[in-house]
Amino acid sequence: MVFRIVSELPGRLRLRCGARLFSDEEARGVSYALMATGGVRTAEVHAANGSILLTFEPACREDVLAAVRALDPLRLPSVAEPGLGTREGALEICLENNRFQVEATRLVLWRAAKRVLLPMPVRAALTCVRAVGFVAEGLRHLLAGEVTVEVLDATAIATSIARGSFAEAGTIAFLLELSSLMEEHVQSRAHLALREGMVVRAESVWAVMDGQDVRVRTEDVTRGMVLHLGAGSVLPVDGTVVEGAGEIDESSMTGEAALVRKEPGATVYAGTALESGDLKVSVTAPPGASRIDGIVDMVEHSSELKAGAQSRAEHLADAIVPYSFLAFFGILAVTRNINKAMAVLMVDYSCAIKLSTPIAVMSAMDEAVRAGVTVRGGKYLEALAAADTVVFDKTGTLTNATPAVSRVISFTEASEEDVLRLAACIEEHFPHSMARAIVAEAERRGLVHDDELHAEVQYVVAHGISTCVDGREVSIGSAHFLFEDEGVARPEGLEELVDREAPASSVIYIARERQLVGAICVCDPPRPEAASVLARLRDQGLSNLVMITGDSERCAAHVAGELGLDGYFAQVLPEDKAAHVAALREAGHTVVMVGDGINDSPALATADVSVAMSDASDIARAVADVLVHDSSLESLATMRELASRLMGRIHADYRFIVGFNSLLIGLGVASAIPITTAAYLHNVSTLCIAARNATPLLDRPHLERGRMEVALS
């Protein structure tokens, strides 16, 4: 490809390749191709002027230029949809910012040029042509029996033209277009920010190769590859079941909570959760090519996921319109003065209310992503602001994200290493913090556990795992699971032994052929930031901070006392976790549930708002309403602050809109100011509110910390 260097700084180049050289799809494809070049940080390709903006490691300058030269203008790479990687997402947001700046500048310059270069008759004709679109949209709603904001806007523009006030009509149309452009920009940014966080994908998956399960990186999964998925996992791709059977929660795709039975030949989708069973799936759409856009569209457009304030604003805006027309005809009948009556049409409440609230909500969701959090709907921000209770899971949530094995106890002739190896070969398939601790300890001791043969693994939510290893039945899990559900004999003095060996640890038991083999004690200290975050949440008005855990009374009391919690529930089964959350809601509390494990998913689904940390299991992140992408509880307090400030901004908007526009209407009816001035001030104030609502709610340190922690993770 031929190009010329337009500008250059160390590590930054702008190249010009020629206008209309790239289509939008080719611009994206070239961007992604150049970003795959070693040393390139970003590559922005702009189709409008055929330019390429590159940032890179200064030492790689010649390699970067060589990569551009190697592009064949006749066979440029083409990508239709934005990619899902972090760098691709950041690039798409940069391109969207550029698009908005170009469109807004073009709109403003065109308006200025018309006023300077064109005579009044030509400007009037252009205003009439421009008004056709607004009037047609208003008529469409009116013919459908809807008296909406669009009808009011069309009436104001048409009436201004009928009165010969072409400048007035042009100003209204200009400000409406600018407001619409701003709303579209905020929604596009939120759409791009949500894409990456909406579908939960593990870093690695199990692929079937030569009859063996081999762990591969998710990004290396290709079409036609067969993946082996166990209970508790979230599908990273679209595919077809080729072997096995299971029940899948497709609520992220369909909105239906009922489980769907999947057998060979059935289609499965990325982002859905395998609740039970064991599947081998042939990949039909690898990561980045799945039905993710359908999911994001659902989030953006589903009325159930909109903030209540947003829905109320949209309904209120349309509900006010008939009263505006009624006031118009009433004033006209009393004063016999069309100019005074026009004040009600030119200055209305509906436009500002309908525009400002959605922009505020979508901007807050976009800001959450920049702070390292994905919020799956505006309603959850509103619920976060209203919450008075937070229920925390203990293990991996309040306690350290990287627990460690403190003691391995054998109850047979088997060695500690044998017990740990047996546990690790099973737990490596289940990405929970306790499972990771066991696998990490086995790796630290140099224990190999790759050759065990497994029958179908049956995960019993929050209880444990049953499987076969070397043809022998093995169970691993809580004391309740082994000694009550599985019927394993409990040795005399077991509790005293565990209390003596590991008084503050969580304990996982292992049995083979219904005989207790050993116990693994996992030390799980509180997160370093837990106490300060709890204090910060109290300062934000959350008065009831509770811990819920399946651990022993002794262990739960120790952690609750150390952190100063308001209460705790110990030795709780998963169905009881959900029941505790439901009881709090029935008592009138708005409940936030924070969890990380497969065992937390029922409670997460029951809460008003559910939060999953970055190291949570796939299924917990699939169920959660709020996904934290860093490993700190600080993000929970940050989201509470963001949500509270959002609701404060929306309420302040309402007060200003009602007060200021009422003043303008009063001044217009009293002939204290010209109608054109009142209309201009109304539209400018609406635009200013929309612009203000697109600005950050949080201080910059919050955003920088979120970006840094996500990057480091």
Secondary structure as UniProt FT lines:
FT   STRAND          4..9
FT   TURN            10..11
FT   STRAND          12..16
FT   TURN            19..20
FT   HELIX           24..35
FT   TURN            38..39
FT   STRAND          40..46
FT   TURN            47..50
FT   STRAND          51..56
FT   HELIX           58..60
FT   HELIX           61..69
FT   TURN            73..74
FT   HELIX           86..117
FT   HELIX           120..143
FT   TURN            144..145
FT   HELIX           149..162
FT   TURN            163..164
FT   HELIX           166..198
FT   STRAND          204..209
FT   TURN            210..211
FT   STRAND          212..217
FT   HELIX           218..220
FT   TURN            223..224
FT   STRAND          226..230
FT   TURN            231..232
FT   STRAND          238..249
FT   HELIX           251..254
FT   STRAND          259..262
FT   TURN            264..265
FT   STRAND          267..268
FT   TURN            270..271
FT   STRAND          273..285
FT   TURN            287..288
FT   HELIX           292..301
FT   TURN            303..305
FT   HELIX           308..335
FT   HELIX           338..346
FT   HELIX           350..370
FT   TURN            371..372
FT   STRAND          373..375
FT   HELIX           378..386
FT   STRAND          389..393
FT   HELIX           394..398
FT   STRAND          404..410
FT   HELIX           416..427
FT   TURN            428..429
FT   HELIX           433..444
FT   TURN            445..446
FT   STRAND          458..460
FT   TURN            461..463
FT   STRAND          464..469
FT   TURN            470..471
FT   STRAND          472..477
FT   HELIX           480..485
FT   TURN            492..493
FT   HELIX           494..501
FT   TURN            503..504
FT   STRAND          505..512
FT   TURN            513..514
FT   STRAND          515..523
FT   TURN            528..529
FT   HELIX           530..539
FT   TURN            540..541
FT   STRAND          544..548
FT   HELIX           553..563
FT   STRAND          567..569
FT   HELIX           574..586
FT   TURN            587..588
FT   STRAND          591..595
FT   HELIX           598..600
FT   HELIX           601..606
FT   STRAND          609..612
FT   TURN            614..615
FT   HELIX           618..623
FT   STRAND          626..628
FT   HELIX           634..669
FT   TURN            670..671
FT   HELIX           675..693
FT   HELIX           700..712
//
